[in-house]
Amino acid sequence: MLEGKSGRIDPRNLKLADSYAREVFGSVHYAPWLRVYTAFCGTFKEGWIPDNYYGSVVVPNLKGGYGTLSSMKTVSRLIFGSEGFPDVGYFANGLFFSHDNVAVPPEKVRDVMFRDSDRIVFKLDGSAQGIGIFVYDRESFDIEAIRSLGNGVMQRFVDQHPTLAAFAPKSVATLRVTTAVDDAGVISLRACFLRLGRANDTHVRAAGDVCVAVDLTTGQLGHEGYLNDWIAVTEHPDSHVPFAGTIVPSFKACIQKALELHRKVPFARCVGWDFAVDVNGNVAVLEWNGGHNDVKFSEATQGPCFADLKWERLNPAR
């Protein structure tokens, strides 16, 4: 598919990818993702991190159990002490709680959760890629349904900024900001892309989203976005709004918030932060991803993003 987009790939570049996998990462097992990046860019670049190397070597070595904390949606606000999370309540181990962790009796749950919002989003612990996410209004909200689903967080539905709503008004666009901690403890921005839902989506799902790289300095969207099969498009496939020329609203505020929050969990050495921007330009922290956060899209479109961090030295094979 990628070769069809870019034309035939120079075999010499693919050989470079294979050699780099063996010599730098210690195994041809890591070559396929390097080949994907090469096919996408039309050339090979030293410093790329294969997605499977990131998951099998970087994540356990530089995050350990600390990264898994992000899968527990009910404790994010406790960990960061930040009002930036739009949490309105939680369901955990058979009990409902308000956003400040006060138990709420069943007969009052609906009023508490919908006190300041007409719609809420329920996210299960461990939810990822748009799976385990449910959108409710006051009428459709069902306490027993929540009980049957399991532990998770309830967040107010963000009324998103019109610049972002123009692409897909039914689902809230999410800005993925990736930050990392180097060996000196310095935290820095490494990558950024915008995830957009499709016309009939209630929320962004990895199975059908549109991803657009974002310039790290200006916050401007790239000329092209990509479907989940890596097909390039210059406009949203449903609304036909072009990407070029659009600047993500409150971009600098999102970056500053990501760096600020990462300072509170520096022991998870690489984190993907998901932000939404509301109609007034306020930044909402939808979630943080301290486990195997997505690096493959950023490596392909903006990478190498992590070359100076020397993650290849973590390889036990070496």
NORJO-V780196 format. One record per helix or strand of 3 or more residues. SS is the DSSP state (hx for helix, st for strand). FROM is the first residue (numbers start at 1). TO is the last residue. Records with the same first field share a line. If there is no record, write none. Layout:
SS=FROM-TO ; FROM-TO
//
This chain:
hx=2-6 ; 11-25 ; 28-41 ; 51-62 ; 64-71 ; 73-80 ; 106-113 ; 143-149 ; 162-165 ; 251-262 ; 296-302 ; 307-309 ; 311-314
st=87-92 ; 95-98 ; 119-128 ; 131-137 ; 152-156 ; 174-181 ; 187-196 ; 210-214 ; 220-226 ; 270-278 ; 283-289
//
